[in-house]
Amino acid sequence: MRLSPDDIILWQYGFFKLNATIVFTWGLMLLLVMGSRLITRHLSTDLSRTRWQNLLEIVVTGIEQQIEEVGLRQPRQYIGFLGTLFLFVAMASLCTVIPGYEPPTGSLSTTAALALCVMVAVPLYGIEDQGLAGYLKSYLEPTVIMLPFNLISEVSRTLALAVRLFGNMMSGAMIIAILLSITPLIFPIVMTLLGLLTGMVQAYIFSILAAVYIAAATHVVHKPKPGQTSEIEPTL
């Protein structure tokens, strides 16, 4: 039993290896790019809209609402990054209905790369919002003693993002493979649907956690004036 699509070597020349993770990752990216191009090439601003545009607007509006509920007041500033994360992880799971397909999110290298993207995006958004000095100052809050703990937190949550997604996707694939080997005529459809549901949930959790980390990096605590209560407001 393969634990990761990294084990499926499709082509090798010396120490250069082309495995299933790379092939399916680039295939998903190509599918998303072509799909977005086909859907958005005839966008309309009047009342006559295609079904594809209506579906696209529903998806985009839903993602924007989720981003806003996390605490980001201007969701369109972040929807490009967070929406791409969600769609990539979701499509990686939905394509499991294709015979021979292996989800790249079942590889730790893919989930680690996605987590590193979040790790880089969080300080970039934080610096854009607060400025370099303001963002770096947040690592010293509430006291200078918290600096090493805040730095450890940055690294640990990135590791947690990668391992959580990888573990859930890998364990789900293993459970399905075991059950199918035991009762191949009973569980295929049910377990496939369960796998799709699990993948969608993981896509939602991953993107929401990324939004939470960005929201934490783009919020500034304003000291209240005399007679006012303290509150946290985003400087967007």
LINNOR-V813875 format. One record per helix or strand. SS is the DSSP state (~ for helix, > for strand). FROM is the first residue (numbers start at 1). LEN is the number of residues. If there is no record, write none. Layout:
# LINNOR-V813875
SS:FROM:LEN ; SS:FROM:LEN
This chain:
# LINNOR-V813875
~:5:3 ; >:9:5 ; >:16:4 ; ~:20:21 ; ~:51:20 ; ~:75:3 ; ~:79:19 ; ~:104:3 ; ~:108:23 ; ~:132:9 ; ~:144:39 ; ~:188:30 ; >:219:4 ; >:231:4
